[in-house]
């Protein structure tokens, strides 16, 4: 080690040989970084010096006039840099001293996740059993290896995101994977730690209609149509029904199906003395049908009845036979 300072030089008393000796010692101190086991007594604020902490550790220190700050430490024996103490790094907290995770299912609180664990890059966390999937845990990425059943709704490789709310025992999973040639995605939720909902398919390649039906069940779709005032057109999801037994002429009926219907009424003329015809009234509006002369001739009327409208059919003529009343509803 070498620490030396020649102090204030008095040119009237300092001899040449003595000055040369002092300068040589000061040169050695500079060249060795003022190395020593303790701070030099002549240190000034802003001065750097090397502290010999031990035979295996030297500290490069910066003196601010009151305290020595370690800039970096080395091992002079192995010629390697030493780790900076966490106490010397502002804001690092306890993370520098934390233990790394030891596996991709390590859940010990306070451990620092390393690459490959917790799904951070690498192959991720393998979740292929109920013991690993159906449990409330912290948020994570996971990987499923051809798992079937309630825990993974598709056969084949897939991955997912698992998010939990431990305080309430709730979690939800989003799965995405490949089954055959189809790409599929599912959402699975829990109402409590013991009640797990079945996976709901959010997307299936080439099956958008099923996707939409999953998002909005039939009952909800019907309610939405009512709210928005949307009604199906004539012929959509309807059939031709024979309602002759429940209909009567000159009687008012109401269309309460929730959508428009098509009414068709026909009969056969039994007398040639006078023409026969059917006339309809829809919400007060008169609609005239075709007429016919001659016994055995047929005549009919057809019309559309809006949802909620009233309608009736009346006969004009001498007589008729074989009444037939059908509705497309």
FENTA-V945058 format. One record per backbone hydrogen bond with DSSP energy under -1.0 kcal/mol. CO is the residue of the C=O (numbers start at 1). NH is the residue of the N-H. If there is no record, write none. Layout:
co | nh
CO | NH
CO | NH
//
This chain:
co | nh
10 | 13
10 | 14
15 | 19
16 | 20
17 | 21
18 | 22
19 | 23
20 | 24
21 | 25
22 | 26
23 | 27
24 | 28
25 | 29
26 | 30
27 | 31
28 | 32
29 | 34
30 | 33
33 | 50
35 | 2
36 | 52
40 | 43
44 | 47
47 | 63
49 | 61
50 | 36
51 | 53
51 | 59
57 | 54
58 | 74
59 | 51
60 | 71
61 | 49
62 | 69
63 | 46
67 | 64
69 | 62
72 | 60
73 | 82
74 | 58
75 | 79
75 | 80
80 | 75
85 | 88
86 | 89
89 | 92
92 | 95
95 | 98
99 | 112
103 | 106
108 | 111
112 | 101
114 | 117
117 | 120
118 | 141
119 | 121
120 | 116
125 | 143
129 | 132
129 | 133
130 | 134
133 | 135
140 | 162
142 | 160
143 | 127
144 | 158
157 | 178
158 | 144
159 | 176
160 | 142
161 | 174
162 | 140
163 | 172
165 | 168
165 | 170
170 | 165
171 | 190
172 | 163
173 | 188
174 | 161
175 | 186
176 | 159
177 | 184
179 | 182
182 | 179
183 | 205
184 | 177
185 | 202
185 | 203
186 | 175
187 | 200
188 | 173
189 | 197
195 | 191
195 | 192
200 | 187
203 | 185
204 | 207
207 | 211
208 | 212
209 | 213
210 | 214
211 | 215
212 | 216
217 | 221
218 | 222
219 | 223
220 | 224
221 | 225
222 | 226
223 | 227
224 | 228
225 | 230
233 | 236
239 | 329
241 | 327
243 | 246
244 | 247
253 | 311
255 | 308
261 | 305
262 | 328
263 | 303
264 | 326
265 | 301
266 | 324
267 | 299
268 | 321
269 | 296
276 | 292
277 | 316
278 | 289
279 | 314
280 | 287
281 | 312
282 | 285
285 | 282
287 | 280
292 | 276
294 | 297
297 | 269
299 | 267
300 | 290
301 | 265
303 | 263
305 | 261
306 | 309
309 | 255
310 | 283
311 | 253
312 | 281
313 | 250
314 | 279
316 | 277
321 | 268
324 | 266
325 | 243
326 | 264
327 | 241
327 | 329
328 | 262
//
